[in-house]
Amino acid sequence: MVAINAKIEDVERQRKNKRVRFGALFVKRPRVRKGPKWIVVQTPEQWARMYKYAMKGVDLEREEKSAMMHSRDTAAAAVRRTKKAPRAH
């Protein structure tokens, strides 16, 4: 339990640093005879955020591609703005 408490904070910090919507901690349970060897742990806030997007039916993959295209367009526009216009002689 102590390890989960420490790591769940790391998961949330990593989620914010990577600017992603969801985070989860995968925990391997050693020496388990019955039940799953792996469990997934989320805080209630993380779970509620994921549930909210699932209920909305948001297509995150399409949204992500759109955001990537937007960032490329923004970067290209910034480069165009920094280039100096040719001088007229």
TORNU-352072 format. One record per atom (N, C-alpha, C): x, y, z; atom name. Coordinates in pm, 1 decimal, m for minus. Last residue first. Layout:
// residues N
R, u, v, w, at
R, X, Y, Z, CA;
...
***
This chain:
// residues 89
R, u, v, w, at
R, 1516.5, 4717.1, m5355.9, N;
R, 1630.5, 4807.2, m5383.0, CA;
R, 1589.8, 4919.2, m5470.6, C;
R, 1345.1, 4574.2, m5085.1, N;
R, 1333.0, 4628.3, m5221.0, CA;
R, 1446.6, 4726.6, m5242.2, C;
R, 1431.2, 4283.9, m4903.0, N;
R, 1432.4, 4430.9, m4916.7, CA;
R, 1419.1, 4469.2, m5063.0, C;
R, 1218.4, 4016.6, m4805.2, N;
R, 1328.7, 4068.4, m4886.4, CA;
R, 1317.4, 4219.1, m4904.5, C;
R, 1131.7, 3983.7, m4459.8, N;
R, 1088.9, 4001.7, m4597.9, CA;
R, 1206.6, 4056.0, m4678.6, C;
R, 1267.0, 3746.2, m4237.8, N;
R, 1255.4, 3884.2, m4283.1, CA;
R, 1213.2, 3888.1, m4429.5, C;
R, 1103.6, 3512.8, m4037.7, N;
R, 1182.7, 3537.3, m4158.2, CA;
R, 1158.8, 3680.1, m4204.2, C;
R, 916.4, 3501.5, m3839.0, N;
R, 1051.9, 3542.9, m3801.9, CA;
R, 1139.9, 3568.2, m3923.0, C;
R, 684.5, 3410.2, m3958.5, N;
R, 684.9, 3545.6, m3902.9, CA;
R, 825.6, 3593.8, m3872.8, C;
R, 755.4, 3148.7, m4024.5, N;
R, 727.8, 3245.0, m4131.4, CA;
R, 732.6, 3388.2, m4080.1, C;
R, 772.2, 3040.3, m3768.2, N;
R, 892.2, 3048.0, m3852.2, CA;
R, 872.1, 3150.0, m3962.9, C;
R, 506.0, 3055.7, m3691.8, N;
R, 606.1, 3129.7, m3614.7, CA;
R, 734.6, 3144.4, m3695.0, C;
R, 390.3, 2879.6, m3872.0, N;
R, 353.6, 3021.0, m3878.0, CA;
R, 455.2, 3105.3, m3802.3, C;
R, 499.9, 2640.5, m3781.3, N;
R, 532.9, 2688.1, m3916.8, CA;
R, 500.3, 2836.2, m3930.3, C;
R, 379.6, 2625.6, m3529.3, N;
R, 524.7, 2634.6, m3538.7, CA;
R, 566.2, 2687.7, m3675.7, C;
R, 111.8, 2603.8, m3606.1, N;
R, 153.2, 2716.9, m3523.6, CA;
R, 304.5, 2736.2, m3533.2, C;
R, 119.3, 2360.2, m3742.0, N;
R, 79.8, 2481.9, m3812.9, CA;
R, 125.5, 2605.7, m3737.6, C;
R, 191.8, 2192.7, m3529.6, N;
R, 280.8, 2206.6, m3646.0, CA;
R, 248.5, 2333.3, m3722.7, C;
R, m30.1, 2222.3, m3364.1, N;
R, 99.8, 2265.2, m3313.6, CA;
R, 199.2, 2279.6, m3428.4, C;
R, m230.2, 2116.8, m3531.0, N;
R, m238.2, 2255.8, m3488.4, CA;
R, m102.3, 2304.8, m3440.8, C;
R, m149.4, 1853.0, m3546.9, N;
R, m149.5, 1934.3, m3668.6, CA;
R, m152.6, 2082.1, m3632.3, C;
R, m190.5, 1781.4, m3280.5, N;
R, m56.1, 1774.8, m3337.3, CA;
R, m47.5, 1859.4, m3463.3, C;
R, m466.4, 1813.1, m3260.0, N;
R, m379.8, 1897.9, m3177.6, CA;
R, m237.8, 1897.4, m3232.4, C;
R, m547.1, 1611.9, m3436.6, N;
R, m584.1, 1750.4, m3463.5, CA;
R, m493.2, 1845.6, m3385.8, C;
R, m455.1, 1390.2, m3301.5, N;
R, m400.2, 1421.1, m3433.0, CA;
R, m428.3, 1565.7, m3469.7, C;
R, m620.7, 1410.0, m3073.4, N;
R, m475.6, 1418.6, m3059.7, CA;
R, m410.9, 1453.7, m3193.0, C;
R, m873.9, 1369.4, m3180.6, N;
R, m844.0, 1495.7, m3114.7, CA;
R, m694.1, 1517.2, m3103.0, C;
R, m848.7, 1106.8, m3265.4, N;
R, m870.2, 1211.1, m3365.3, CA;
R, m835.9, 1348.1, m3306.1, C;
R, m814.7, 987.4, m3013.7, N;
R, m712.9, 970.5, m3116.9, CA;
R, m726.6, 1080.0, m3223.0, C;
R, m1047.4, 1046.8, m2873.5, N;
R, m921.5, 1107.4, m2831.1, CA;
R, m813.7, 1096.4, m2937.0, C;
R, m1352.4, 1111.1, m2924.6, N;
R, m1253.6, 1035.6, m3000.3, CA;
R, m1117.3, 1098.9, m2973.6, C;
R, m1584.9, 1093.5, m2664.9, N;
R, m1480.0, 1172.7, m2728.7, CA;
R, m1381.4, 1080.6, m2798.7, C;
R, m1810.8, 1017.8, m2531.2, N;
R, m1781.4, 954.0, m2659.0, CA;
R, m1676.0, 1031.2, m2736.4, C;
R, m1886.1, 1092.1, m2283.8, N;
R, m1905.8, 1190.8, m2390.6, CA;
R, m1886.6, 1127.4, m2527.5, C;
R, m1801.1, 871.4, m2142.8, N;
R, m1944.9, 894.0, m2155.2, CA;
R, m1977.0, 997.2, m2263.2, C;
R, m1525.2, 906.5, m2156.4, N;
R, m1585.0, 786.6, m2215.7, CA;
R, m1734.4, 807.5, m2237.2, C;
R, m1490.8, 1142.6, m2014.3, N;
R, m1460.3, 1141.4, m2157.6, CA;
R, m1519.7, 1019.1, m2226.6, C;
R, m1571.7, 1049.3, m1759.0, N;
R, m1639.6, 1162.5, m1822.1, CA;
R, m1615.4, 1162.9, m1973.3, C;
R, m1382.9, 850.6, m1705.6, N;
R, m1523.5, 814.7, m1721.1, CA;
R, m1599.5, 924.9, m1794.6, C;
R, m1152.9, 1005.8, m1671.8, N;
R, m1158.4, 907.7, m1779.3, CA;
R, m1303.8, 868.4, m1808.3, C;
R, m1230.8, 1153.3, m1447.3, N;
R, m1193.7, 1222.5, m1570.6, CA;
R, m1203.8, 1127.0, m1689.1, C;
R, m1267.9, 949.2, m1258.7, N;
R, m1382.2, 1031.4, m1298.1, CA;
R, m1353.3, 1105.4, m1429.0, C;
R, m1004.0, 851.4, m1231.7, N;
R, m1109.3, 765.0, m1283.4, CA;
R, m1227.5, 847.2, m1334.6, C;
R, m878.8, 1075.9, m1121.2, N;
R, m832.8, 1021.6, m1249.4, CA;
R, m941.4, 935.4, m1312.4, C;
R, m1025.8, 1098.7, m880.5, N;
R, m1025.9, 1207.9, m977.8, CA;
R, m983.1, 1159.4, m1116.1, C;
R, m966.0, 859.1, m745.6, N;
R, m1104.1, 886.0, m788.0, CA;
R, m1111.8, 998.2, m892.5, C;
R, m664.2, 730.2, m893.7, N;
R, m732.4, 806.4, m789.5, CA;
R, m877.0, 825.2, m834.8, C;
R, m605.9, 391.8, m996.3, N;
R, m627.7, 532.7, m1028.1, CA;
R, m687.8, 600.4, m906.1, C;
R, m440.7, 97.3, m1085.1, N;
R, m482.0, 184.9, m976.5, CA;
R, m494.9, 327.4, m1029.3, C;
R, m474.8, m231.5, m1188.8, N;
R, m459.0, m93.2, m1233.0, CA;
R, m517.8, m3.8, m1125.1, C;
R, m290.0, m533.8, m1141.3, N;
R, m405.2, m449.1, m1112.0, CA;
R, m372.4, m307.5, m1159.2, C;
R, m190.9, m861.3, m1233.0, N;
R, m175.1, m717.2, m1248.7, CA;
R, m304.0, m647.2, m1207.5, C;
R, m279.4, m1111.0, m1186.2, N;
R, m143.9, m1079.0, m1141.3, CA;
R, m118.4, m929.0, m1148.0, C;
R, m612.7, m1175.7, m1065.8, N;
R, m519.6, m1117.9, m1163.4, CA;
R, m381.7, m1090.8, m1103.4, C;
R, m678.6, m1490.8, m895.0, N;
R, m704.9, m1352.6, m934.5, CA;
R, m597.9, m1299.4, m1028.0, C;
R, m449.8, m1679.5, m702.4, N;
R, m583.9, m1659.0, m756.8, CA;
R, m600.0, m1512.2, m793.3, C;
R, m181.2, m1649.7, m643.3, N;
R, m229.1, m1778.5, m692.8, CA;
R, m365.6, m1764.8, m758.3, C;
R, 83.7, m1432.5, m665.3, N;
R, m62.6, m1439.8, m660.4, CA;
R, m105.4, m1573.6, m720.1, C;
R, 352.7, m1345.0, m653.2, N;
R, 307.1, m1463.9, m580.4, CA;
R, 155.8, m1470.1, m563.2, C;
R, 309.2, m991.6, m697.6, N;
R, 390.0, m1113.7, m698.3, CA;
R, 325.1, m1224.7, m614.7, C;
R, 131.6, m793.4, m893.9, N;
R, 118.3, m856.6, m762.8, CA;
R, 195.7, m987.7, m763.6, C;
R, 211.4, m495.5, m1044.7, N;
R, 222.1, m641.3, m1054.8, CA;
R, 220.5, m699.3, m913.8, C;
R, 21.7, m222.8, m1136.1, N;
R, 92.7, m285.8, m1025.8, CA;
R, 91.7, m436.5, m1045.4, C;
R, 2.3, 74.6, m1304.7, N;
R, m8.0, m70.1, m1321.0, CA;
R, 80.6, m135.8, m1215.3, C;
R, m174.9, 365.0, m1274.3, N;
R, m60.6, 293.5, m1220.3, CA;
R, m86.4, 143.9, m1235.5, C;
R, m265.7, 618.0, m1503.6, N;
R, m298.3, 497.6, m1427.5, CA;
R, m168.7, 431.1, m1384.8, C;
R, m420.6, 906.6, m1645.3, N;
R, m304.3, 839.9, m1589.3, CA;
R, m350.4, 718.5, m1511.0, C;
R, m526.4, 1133.8, m1903.5, N;
R, m546.8, 1022.2, m1812.0, CA;
R, m414.5, 967.5, m1761.1, C;
R, m453.9, 1349.6, m2068.0, N;
R, m574.6, 1356.8, m1986.1, CA;
R, m582.1, 1250.7, m1877.5, C;
R, m125.7, 1499.8, m2076.6, N;
R, m224.4, 1401.4, m2122.2, CA;
R, m341.5, 1401.4, m2024.7, C;
R, 114.6, 1644.5, m2036.0, N;
R, m8.0, 1710.6, m2083.1, CA;
R, m105.0, 1610.7, m2147.8, C;
R, 335.4, 1556.4, m1914.5, N;
R, 316.4, 1511.8, m2053.1, CA;
R, 192.7, 1573.5, m2116.9, C;
R, 293.6, 1666.8, m1660.2, N;
R, 412.5, 1704.4, m1738.0, CA;
R, 397.9, 1669.6, m1885.2, C;
R, 58.2, 1533.6, m1579.5, N;
R, 57.4, 1679.0, m1599.9, CA;
R, 175.8, 1723.3, m1684.9, C;
R, 153.6, 1270.5, m1564.4, N;
R, 39.8, 1302.9, m1650.4, CA;
R, 36.2, 1451.7, m1681.1, C;
R, 352.1, 1294.6, m1370.2, N;
R, 390.2, 1260.8, m1507.5, CA;
R, 278.2, 1295.5, m1605.0, C;
R, 186.4, 1346.9, m1147.8, N;
R, 287.6, 1445.0, m1188.9, CA;
R, 329.8, 1420.2, m1333.8, C;
R, 41.0, 1108.2, m1137.9, N;
R, m28.8, 1234.7, m1160.1, CA;
R, 68.5, 1343.1, m1206.6, C;
R, 248.6, 926.4, m1085.4, N;
R, 165.9, 910.9, m1205.6, CA;
R, 96.6, 1043.0, m1238.0, C;
R, 337.9, 1012.5, m835.6, N;
R, 426.6, 1021.6, m952.4, CA;
R, 348.5, 1012.9, m1082.5, C;
R, 118.2, 941.3, m681.5, N;
R, 154.2, 1083.8, m692.6, CA;
R, 245.6, 1105.5, m813.2, C;
R, 137.6, 668.7, m701.7, N;
R, 20.6, 732.4, m761.5, CA;
R, 43.4, 883.0, m774.9, C;
R, 369.3, 601.6, m555.8, N;
R, 372.2, 599.9, m702.1, CA;
R, 252.8, 670.0, m766.0, C;
R, 290.8, 620.5, m286.6, N;
R, 402.7, 700.1, m337.4, CA;
R, 396.8, 710.8, m489.2, C;
R, 75.7, 439.6, m273.3, N;
R, 57.5, 580.2, m235.2, CA;
R, 168.2, 668.9, m290.3, C;
R, 208.4, 203.9, m348.3, N;
R, 101.4, 258.2, m432.9, CA;
R, 80.2, 405.3, m400.9, C;
R, 379.6, 166.7, m131.3, N;
R, 434.9, 187.8, m265.9, CA;
R, 330.5, 249.2, m358.7, C;
R, 196.9, 122.1, 72.5, N;
R, 284.9, 239.0, 80.2, CA;
R, 341.7, 270.7, m57.6, C;
R, 81.0, m119.2, 0.0, N;
R, 0.0, 0.0, 0.0, CA;
R, 85.8, 126.2, 0.0, C;
***
